[in-house]
Amino acid sequence: MHPQPQDSRGYFMLPQGRTIRKDGKRQAVYWQWTDQYDQAAPARLIELFRHFPGVTKIYFNDPALRHLARPLGGHVHHFHVEVRG
């Protein structure tokens, strides 16, 4: 994993983290699909990233996880983590 600089401040965006399905399939799942979306899994991953001191922002649109990540258009089936370089 080699993140690329995103701006002149030297911040990097890690590759996107996918949401996790309850059935274990490696296919996209939107947070709105409550019968298939495993909400606890991305919550745990995002919580782990939040404890890393270099993390500056995490974007994900699940309203139930707003205490962990901020919303950003289009982030309904994956999240992004911004890291200070």
C-alpha positions in Angstrom: 0.0 0.0 0.0 1.6 3.2 -1.2 -0.6 6.3 -0.5 -0.2 9.3 -2.8 0.0 12.9 -1.6 -3.4 14.5 -1.9 -2.4 18.2 -1.4 0.4 20.6 -0.9 0.2 20.1 2.9 1.7 16.7 2.5 -1.4 14.8 3.5 -2.1 11.3 2.2 -5.3 9.4 1.6 -5.0 5.7 2.2 -6.7 3.4 -0.2 -10.4 3.0 0.5 -11.7 0.7 3.1 -14.7 -1.4 2.0 -17.8 -1.9 4.1 -18.3 -5.5 5.2 -21.2 -7.8 4.3 -22.9 -10.1 6.8 -22.8 -13.0 4.3 -19.0 -12.7 3.9 -19.1 -12.1 0.1 -16.4 -9.8 -1.2 -18.9 -7.6 -3.0 -19.9 -4.0 -2.4 -22.6 -3.3 0.1 -24.1 0.1 1.0 -24.7 1.1 4.6 -28.4 1.5 3.7 -28.7 -2.3 3.0 -29.3 -3.2 6.6 -30.0 -6.8 5.9 -26.6 -7.3 4.3 -24.4 -4.6 5.8 -22.3 -5.5 8.9 -22.2 -2.1 10.7 -20.0 -3.3 13.6 -17.1 -4.3 11.3 -16.4 -0.8 9.7 -17.0 0.8 13.1 -14.2 -1.4 14.6 -11.8 -0.6 11.7 -12.5 3.1 11.9 -12.1 3.1 15.7 -8.6 1.5 15.2 -7.6 4.1 12.6 -8.8 6.9 15.0 -6.2 5.8 17.6 -3.3 6.2 15.1 -1.8 9.7 15.8 -1.2 10.5 12.1 -4.8 10.2 11.1 -6.4 13.6 10.5 -9.8 12.7 8.9 -12.0 9.7 8.2 -14.9 10.0 5.7 -17.9 7.6 5.7 -21.6 8.4 5.3 -23.2 5.9 7.7 -25.2 8.3 10.0 -24.9 5.9 12.9 -21.1 6.2 12.8 -21.0 10.1 12.7 -19.2 10.0 16.1 -16.4 8.1 14.3 -16.3 9.6 10.8 -17.5 12.7 8.9 -19.7 12.5 5.9 -18.5 13.2 2.4 -20.5 12.7 -0.8 -20.3 9.3 -2.4 -18.9 7.4 0.6 -21.8 5.0 1.0 -20.0 1.7 0.5 -16.5 2.6 1.5 -14.5 4.9 3.8 -11.4 6.9 3.4 -8.7 7.8 5.9 -6.5 10.9 5.6 -3.0 10.6 7.2 -0.5 13.4 7.9 2.7 12.7 5.9 
